[in-house]
C-alpha cells in the first residue's frame, strides 16, 4: 500500500460500535465499583466522616486532573475512554486491591512474623504488586481495545495517570475516613506532599505500553507490559518502604521529588517529539496541496495554536479554529500509523476518514 497522501476521496468507514459498547460496559462496572467502595467506607467510618473525606480527597484529585490535562494537550484522548480509565482505577482496581490486601494482611498475621515483618510484607511487598497489577490491567485494556486512541508514550502517561488518579481518589477517601483522629497529618502526607505518587508509579506502565503502541508487532505489549509493570512495582515498593523505615522525609526529597521532576522532564521531551511528528506528517499534506505550509507549522506549535485561536475568535471563528487544529492533529497521527505500518489493515481508511474530516473543518473555518 502506498503511503502517499490520498489525491481523491476513499470510502469513509463507519464508526466501530463494539469499542463503544465495551466503554459503556466498563463505565458501568467502574461506577458500580465506586458506589460499592464508598458504601464500604461509609459502613465502617460513618456517613459524615466519609463525606468529609470525599471533599478533602477531591482537592488533590483536582490538582492531578489539571496536570493530566496539561500533559494531554497535543491530542486530547476521547472523554469516554478517560472516564472509563478513571472509573477503572476508582471502582475496580481499588475494590480488587482492598480484597487481596486484606486477605494477605490476615494471612501475614498467621505467618509467625514479627509485627514489623507483617507490616513490611503487606505494605512494601504485597500492596505494590496487587495495586500496580490491577491499575496496569486497566491501561492494557485501553491499548488492546482502543488502540486507535493509543499513539505513544504520552498517551500511555495520560491513561496511566487517569487510572492512578481514580485509584488515589478512592484510596484517599478510605485513609481520610479511617484515620480521622490524625486527619491533618494524613491529609498533609497524602494530599500535599505526594498527590502524584500513584501517577508516577503507574506512568511507568503507561510509558511501556505507549512504546508498545508504536511497535509494528501487535504483540509487543506481551514483553513491554511486564517491563513497565516491574518499574511501577519497584517504585511503589520503595516508596511504601520509606514510610515504614523512619526516613520518610529524607527519602521523600531523595526519591519522590526527583522521580516527579524526571517525569515532568520526560513529558517535555515527549511533547517535543510529538510536535516533530505533527510537523513532519502535516508537511507532507502541505507539499501535496491539501494544506498551506503555515497551517502545518501552526498546528505543530502549541504557542501558535493559541495565537491562531485568539485571531480566529476575533472573527467569531474560535471554535472552528479549535476543531480544525484537532482534526489536523488526528490526521497527522493517522498518517503516522500508516507510514510506520502499525495498523496496515485499516490505516488507509483511517487516513481517508481523517482527511475528509479535516477538509470539512477547514471549509467551516474559512467559510
N, C-alpha and C positions, 0 to 999 in steps of 0.2 A: 504494500500500500504506500502510495506517495505521501510525503509529509508536507508537500507544498500547499500554501493556503488555497482554499477552495475558490474557484472563479465562478461557480454557479451554485444555485441552491441544491442542497441534498435533502432527502426526506427528514423531517424533524420527528424523532421518536417520542412517543407519549411518555409521560412520567411513570416511573415504576411504583406500583401500588403496594407491592409486597414489603418494601422497606418502610413505607409509611405505616402500614399495619403493625409491623414489628415495633416501630417507635411508639405508637399508641398503646400497644400492649405493655411495652417497657415503662412508659409513663404511668400507666395504671398500676402496675406492680410496685413501682417505686413509691408512688403516692400512698398506696395501701401500707407499705412498709413504714413510711414516715409516721402515719397515723398510729400504727401499732407501737412503734418505738416511743412516741410521745405518751401514749396510754400507759405503757410500762413504767416510764419515768414518773408520770403523774400518780400512778398507783403506789409507788414507793416513797416519793418525796412530797406528794401533795400537789394539788392544782395550783395554789398560789405560788409555791416555790418554783414549779415548772414554768409557770407563766413569766415570772421574773427572770428565770434562767434563759427562756427563749428570747426575751427582749435584749438581755445582755449578749447572748450569743449572736444576735443579728448584727451587732456593731462590728466585730471583726469580719463577719461574713461580707458586709458591705464593702469593707476595705479590700478584701480578696477579690470580690467580683469586679470592682473597679480596676484592679490590677490585671485580671483576666481580659477585661475589655480593652485595656491598653495593649496587651500582647496581640489580641485578635483584630488588629486594625487593618491589615492588608486585605484579607479575605474573610470577613466575618462568617463564622460557621452557622449552619441552619439552627434557628432558635429551638425548634422542636428537638433536635438532636442534643443541643446543650441542656435543655430541660430534662431529657431522658438521662443524660450523664449525671446531672446534679442529683436527680432523684435516685439513681442507682447508688451513688455514694451515701446519700442521706437515709434511704429506706431499706436497701438491700444489703450493701456492704456492712452497715452498722449492725443490722439485725443478725447476720451470719456471724460477724465478729463477736458480738455480745454472747451468742450461744457458745461458740467454740472457746472463747477466752474464759468464760465462766466454768465450762467443763474442765478445761486444763488447770484452772486455778484450784478447783476441788480435787482434781487428781494429784496436784502437787502437794496438797495438804496430807495426802495419804502416802506420799513417797518417802517420808522419813527425813527429808531435807530440813535444814535449819530454816528459821523464818526468813532470813535474808536470802538464802538459796532459793526458797519458794518464790520470793519477790522477783529475784533476778530471772528465774526461769519463766515466770508468767509475763513479766513486763518487758524484759530485754530480749527474750528468745521467741516465745510463742506469739505474743501480740504483734510484733512486727511482721512475722511470716503470715499470720492469718489476715491481718488488716491490709497488707500490701497485695496479697494474692486476690482478695475479694475486690479491692479497688481496681487492680490491674485488669481483672477479667472484664470490668465494665469498659475500659479503654479498648481492650482487644475486641470486644463485641462490636464497637463502633467501627474499628478498622475492617472487620470481616463483613459487616452488613451495610456499612455506609462508606465504602472505600472511595467513592467519588467525592466525598467530602473530607478526605484524609490525604493531604498533599505534601506532607513532610513534617520535620521536627517541630515547627511552630504549631501546626495543628495538633500534634501529639501533646505538646505542652498545654495547649488550651483545653483539650479534652481531659487530660490527666489532672490538671488543676481544677477543672469543674467538678470532676468526680470527688477529688480531695476536699473541695470546698463544701460539698454536701455532707461528706463524712465528718469533717471537723465541726460543722454547724450542729449536727445532732449530738456528737460526742461532747461538745461544749455545753449543750443543754444538760446532758447527763452529769457532767462534772460540776457545773454550777449549782444544780439542784441537789446533788449528793453531798457536796461539801459546803453547805450553806453557812456553817459556823466559821469557815475561813474563806468566805466568798471573795473578799477583797484581794487576798493573796493569790487565790486560784485564778481570778479574773486577770490580774496583772501578769501572772506567769503565762497563761494560755492566750489571752486576747491582746496583750500589749507587747510582750517580749517575743512571742512565737506564733503570730497568726498565720504565717506562711509555712509552718513546719510541714504539715501534711502535703502542701502544694509542692514543696521542694522534693519530698520523698517520691511522690507519685509521678512527678515530672520526669524522673529517670526512666520509668516505664514508658511514659508517653514519648520521650525522645527516641527510645529504641524502636518503638512501633512506628514513629514518624520516619525513621530511616528505612524500616521495612516497607513502608508505603511507597518509597521511591525506588525500590529494587524491581528489576524485571520479573523476578520469581515471585509468584503469588504466595509461596510458602516460606518466604524469608522470615516471617514472624515466628516460625517454629523455633529458630535458634536465637533470634533477636529479643523475643518476648522474655525468655528466661534470663538473658543477659541484663536487660533493663530491670527486671524484677529483682535480680540479685543486688544490683546497686541500690534500689529503693529499700530493700530489706536491711542491708548493711547500714545505710544512713539512719534509718528508723531505729534500728537496734542500738547503734552508737548513741543516738540522741536520748533514747529512753534510759540507757545505762547511765548517762551523765546525770540524769535526775535522781538516780539512786546512789551515786558514788560520793555525794557530798561536794562535788566540784562543779556544780551546775553553772555558776556564774562564770568561772574561768573557761569551761568548755563551751559555754554559750558564745563567748567572743572568739574562741579559737575555732569552733566548729560551725555553729549556726549562722553567724554573721558572714563568714567567708563563703559558705555554701549559697546563701541568698545573693550575695554580691556576684558570685560566679554565675549563678543562673541568670541574673539580670544582664550581665555582660554577654553571656551566650545568646540571650534573646536579641540584644542589639546587633550582634554579628549575624544571626539568622535573618533578622529584618533586612540587613544589607544584601544578603543573598537572595531573599525574596524579591527585592527591588531589581536586582540584576536579572532575575528570571523574567519578570514582567517586562522590563525594558527590552530585553532581547527578543522575546516572543512577539510582543506587540510591534516591535520594529520590523519584523517580518511581514506583518499585515500592512504596515505603513509603506513598505517597499512595494507591496503588491497593489497598493491603491485603495485599500479598504479604510485606512485611517490617514489623517495628516500626521507628519512626524512630530509636531508639537503636542498632539493629543497623546501619542505613545509616551513621550517624555513626561508629560504632566501626570499620567496615571502611575508612572513608576516612581513618583516622589510624593511623600505624604505632605510635605510643605506646599508643593504645587497643587496638590489636590485641594487643600484647604483654601488657597487663594482662588482657585478656579470656582469652587462652590460659592465663595463670597462674591466673586464677579458675576456669576450666573444669578445669584439671589438678587442682585441689584436690578436685574431684568425680569424678576419673577420666575426664574428657571432653576432655582437652587435644588429642588427635589429632582428635577430631570437630570441635572449635572451629577448628583449623587448616584442616580440609577445608571447613568452612562459609565461612571467610574466603576461601579460594581460589576456591570456586565463586561466591561473591558478586562477587569481582573479575572473574572471567571473564564473568559476566552483565553487569556494568557495561560492559565493553568490547564485548560482543556488541550491547548496546543502543546504544552509541556508533556502532558500524559501521552499524547500521540507521538511526539518526537522521540521520547525515551522508550516507547514500546511497552509501557506498563500495563495498558489495557487494550491490546490490539484489536480485540473483537468488537469493541464498542466506541473506541476513541474517535473514529471518523465521524460517526453520527453525533457524538458528544460535541465535537468541534463545530459541526454544521449547525446544531441547535444553538450553541453559544453565539456563533456568528450572526444567526438570524435575530437573536435577542439583542445583540449589540447594535445591529443596524436599526432595529425598531427604536431602541433607546436614543440613538444618535439623531434619528429623524424627529423624535419628540423634543429633544433638546434644542435643535435648530429650527423648529417649525416657526 
